[in-house]
């Protein structure tokens, strides 16, 4: 909760609440959030559906990592794994075949203008892309699938964990979409901290709210490195299947790691080793005491720390001497700060498993890429769902969708 006393992160957390107090507080906040806002966005007549595919609506889409992973999984289901992955390496080749995916995106929304510019540059022209406050949506489009990583700053363990952060309740707009759009399936993603905020009551309430509108909901905490992402990144996924749909979603087993049948973890050497001589632009500036409070540097044979939505907080490039601990919450660069740099935009793009052809917009004019503009790109990439993690979550849905479409030759609506 917030109190008037200002602290390091604008507000300090208040005293602990017991379970019953948390429940009461959450219910009051939910009632407040569900009061209709000044609705003004009306999409009637601007949507392009594709009969014979599963039509997809994307909320809080950001730069489009979750959407791209779904599209790729849907393409693998129709043209084959190897063929789709090979095409994915080159934009011209991928653009020729991407419309064969079993998924067809109809609508995408976010409040972050530069992220939506990125989305529009990299996704197909038929997608209706809206830059605006989701709370002002008059009516959501019909959909077979709804995706969304609703905002998570209030849940994050990296900052002040405030149960009354207004962003914690944007998931209710996701539920409003489910009520109006009636999709067969939804997929939501969020940070690990959502599971423990408010002694677990926040997540319990969220899951119950999703179930209450007619969905069988399953959830799982996944680590991205177990699905071919060169990064230690824990994220919670919730998958809901409408009660009348004959499909039991099961999360995919890890494909990478130690054990029979698993591929080796993807390392930093595998992902960005070829960029040593041409890493591209990176965030520049001094390292704060908060940054230097822990190790920020992984070795070439390891996976990256989590890519955050901030250039200033980007991990250090693997080259050179490992960081050294000086004391409690204090680390240093033994070979000097001047010999260490943050991972570049191009490198974190690879670590988040976006293809090299994916173009990120910063709002900058040509040749004017200052730190502030570069940071907007770090924010987009850090906020995104790693494409290959999204693909893994989507694969069971894509295989079911292929069978459904083949048997019915129509969308679910």
URTAFEN-V836729 format. One record per pair of residues at least 24 apart in sequence whose C-alpha atoms are under 10 Angstrom apart, sorted by the first residue. I is the first residue (numbers start at 1). J is the second residue. Records with the same first field share a line. If there is no record, write none. Layout:
I=J  J
This chain:
1=25  160  161  162  163  164  165  198
2=160  162  163  164  165
8=160
9=159  160
10=160
11=160  162
12=160  161  162
13=160  161  162  163
14=162
16=198  199
17=198  199
18=198  199
19=198  199  200  201
20=201
21=198
22=163  198  199  200  201  202
23=198  201  202  204  205
25=163  164
26=163  164  169  198  201  202  205  206
27=205
29=163  164  165  166  168  169
30=168  169  170  171  172  205
32=169
33=135  166  169  170  171  172  173
34=135  169  170  172  173  176
35=135
36=135  136  137  138
37=134  135  136  137  138
38=135  136  137  138
39=133  134  135  136  137  138  139
40=133  135  136  137  138  139
41=130  132  133  134  135  136  137  138  139  140
42=136  137  138  139  140  141
43=107  128  130  137  138  139  140  141
44=139  140  141
46=106  107  126  127  128
47=105  106  107  126  127  128  141  142
48=104  105  106  107  126  127  128
49=104  105  106  107  126  127  142  143  411
50=103  104  105  106  410  411
51=104  405  409  410  411  412
52=102  103  104  402  404  405  406  408  409  410  411  412
53=100  101  102  103  104  105  144  401  402  404  405  406  409  410  411  412
54=101  102  103  104  105  106  143  144  145  183  184  398  401  402  404  405  410  411  412  413
55=102  103  104  105  106  107  142  143  144  145  146  183  411  412  413
56=103  104  105  106  107  108  127  141  142  143  144  145  146  147  183  185  186
57=104  105  106  107  108  109  127  128  140  141  142  143  144  145  146  147  148  177  181  183  186
58=105  106  107  108  109  110  127  129  143  145  146  147  148  149  174  186  187
59=107  108  109  110  130  134  146  147  148  149  150  173  174  177  188
60=108  109  110  111  112  116  131  133  134  147  148  149  150  151  170  174
61=107  108  109  110  111  112  115  116  119  129  147  148  149  150  383  384  385
62=108  109  110  111  112  113  114  115  116  117  118  119  148  149  379  380  381  383  384  385
63=110  112  113  114  115  116  117  118  119  120  121  122  123  358  359  360  361  377  379  380  381  382  383  384  385
64=108  115  116  118  119  120  122  123  354  380  381  383  384  385  386  387
65=119  352  353  354  380  381  383  384  385  386  387  388  389  390  391
66=147  148  149  187  188  189  384  385  386  387  388  389  390  391  393  394
67=103  105  108  119  123  147  148  384  385  387  390  391  394
68=119  122  123  354  385  386  387  388  390  391
69=353  354  385  386  387  388  389  390  391  392  393  394  395
70=101  102  103  104  105  147  387  388  389  390  391  392  393  394  395  397  398
71=98  99  100  101  102  103  104  105  123  387  390  391  394  398
72=98  100  101  102  103  387  388  390  391  392  394  395  398
73=101  102  103  388  390  391  392  393  394  395  396  397  398  399
74=98  99  100  101  102  103  104  391  394  395  396  397  398  399  401  402
75=99  100  101  102  103  395  398  402
76=100  101  102  391  395  398  399
77=101  102  395  396  397  398  399  400  401  402  403
78=102  398  399  402
88=354  355  356  357
89=354  355  356  357
90=355  356  357  358
91=122  355  356  357  358
92=357
95=122  123  124
98=123  124
99=124
101=398  402
102=398  399  401  402  405
103=144  145  397  398  401  402
104=143  144  145
105=143  144  145  146
106=141  142  143
107=140  141  142  143  146
108=146  147  148
109=133  134  137  148
110=134  150
112=376  379  380
113=361  362  363
114=360  361  362  363  364  373  376  377  379  380
115=360  361  362  363  376  377  379  380  381  383  384
116=360  361  380
117=359  360  361  362  363
118=358  359  360  361  362  363  377  380
119=358  359  360  361
120=359  361
121=358  359  360  361
122=357  358  359  360
123=358
134=170  173  174  177
135=170  172  173  174  176
136=173
137=173  176  177
139=176  177  180  181
140=173  174  176  177  178  179  180  181  182
141=177  178  180  181  182  183
142=177  178  180  181  182  183  413
143=177  178  180  181  182  183  184  185  186  411  412  413
144=181  182  183  184  185  186  411  412  413
145=178  181  182  183  184  185  186  187  240  241  397  412
146=174  177  178  181  182  183  184  185  186  187  188  240
147=174  185  186  187  188  189  239
148=174  186  187  188  189  190  385
149=174  187  188  189  190  191  236  237  238  383  384  385
150=174  188  189  190  191
151=189  190  191  383
152=189  190  191  192  193  194  383
153=190  191  193  194
154=191  193  194  197
155=190  191  192  193  194  195  196  197  198  202  203
156=190  191  192  193  194  196  197
157=191  192  193  194  196  197
158=193  308
161=193  194  196  197  198
162=197  198
163=194  197  198  201  202
168=194  202  206
169=202  206
171=206  209  210
172=206  209  210
174=210
175=206  209  210  211  212  213
176=210  213
178=210  213  214  215  242
179=210  213  214
181=413
182=213  214  242  412  413
183=215  240  241  242  412  413
184=215  240  241  242  243  244  245  246  247  412  413
185=215  216  217  239  240  241  242  243  245  247  249  397
186=210  215  217  238  239  240  241  242
187=217  218  219  237  238  239  240  241  390  393  394
188=219  236  237  238  239  240
189=219  220  221  235  236  237  238  239  385  390
190=221  234  235  236  237  238  385
191=221  233  234  235  236  237
192=220  221  222  223  233  234  235  236  237
193=234  235  236
194=235  236
195=221  236
207=238  240
210=238  239  240
211=240  241  242  243
213=242  243
214=240  241  242  243  244
215=239  240  241  242  243  244  245
216=240  241  242  243  244  245  247  248  249
217=241  242  243  248  249
218=248  249  250  251
219=250  251
220=250  251
222=251  252  253  254  389  393
223=254  389
224=254  256  306  352  385  386  387  388  389  390  392
225=254  255  256  257  264  265  266  267  303  304  388  389
226=253  254  255  256  257  258  262  263  264  265  266  389
227=252  253  254  255  256  257  262  263  265  266  386  388  389  390  391  392  393
228=254  255  256  257  263  264  265  266  267  353  386  387  388  389  392
229=256  265  266  267  268  271  303  304  350  351  352  353  386  387  388  389
230=265  266  267  268  269  270  271  272  302  303  304  305  306  348  350  351  352  353  386
231=265  266  267  268  302  303  304  305  306  307  348  351  352  353  386
232=302  303  304  305  306  307
233=303  304  305  306  307  308  352  385  386
234=306
235=385  389
237=390  393
239=393  394  397
245=412
247=397  400  401
248=396  397  400
249=393  396  397  400
250=393  396  397
251=392  393  394  395  396  397
252=392  393  394  395  396
253=392  393
254=392
255=392
265=301  302  303
266=301  302  303  304  351
267=299  300  301  302  303  304  351
268=298  299  300  301  302  303  304  317  318  347  350  351
269=299  300  301  302  303  318
270=300  301  302  303  351
271=300  303  347  348  349  350  351  352  353
272=300  317  318  343  346  347  348  349  350  351
273=300  318  347
275=344  346  347
276=317  319  347
278=344  346
279=343  344  345  346  347
280=343  344  345  346  347
281=342  343  344  345  346  347  369  370  371  374
282=311  312  314  341  342  343  344  345  346  347  348  371  374  375  378
283=310  311  312  313  314  341  342  343  344  345  370  371  372  373  374  375  378
284=311  312  341  342  344  370  371  374  375
285=311  312  341  342  371
286=312  337  338  341
287=312  313  337  341  342
288=312  313
289=329  330  331
290=329  330
291=315  329  330  331
292=323  325  329  330  331  332  333
293=325  326  327  328  329  330  331  332
294=323  324  325  326  327  328  329  330  331  332
295=322  323  324  325  329  330  331  332  333
296=322  323  331  332  342
297=321  322  323  324  333  340  341  342  343
298=322  323
303=351
304=343  348  351  352
305=351
306=348  351  352  382
307=343  348  349  351  352  378  379  381  382  383  384  386
308=348  378  379  380  381  382  383  384
309=375  376  377  378  379  380  381  382  383  384
310=374  375  376  377  378  379  380  381  382  383
311=342  343  344  345  371  372  374  375  376  377  378  379  382
312=342  371  375  378
313=342  343  378
314=341  342  343  344  345  348  378  382
315=341  342  343  344  348
316=340  341  342  343  344
317=341  342  343  344  347
318=342  343
344=374  378
345=374  375  377  378  381
346=378
348=378  381  382
349=377  378  380  381  382  386
350=381  386  387
351=381  382  386  387
352=381  382  383  384  385  386  387  388  389
353=381  385  386  387  388  389
354=381  384  385  386  387  388
355=387
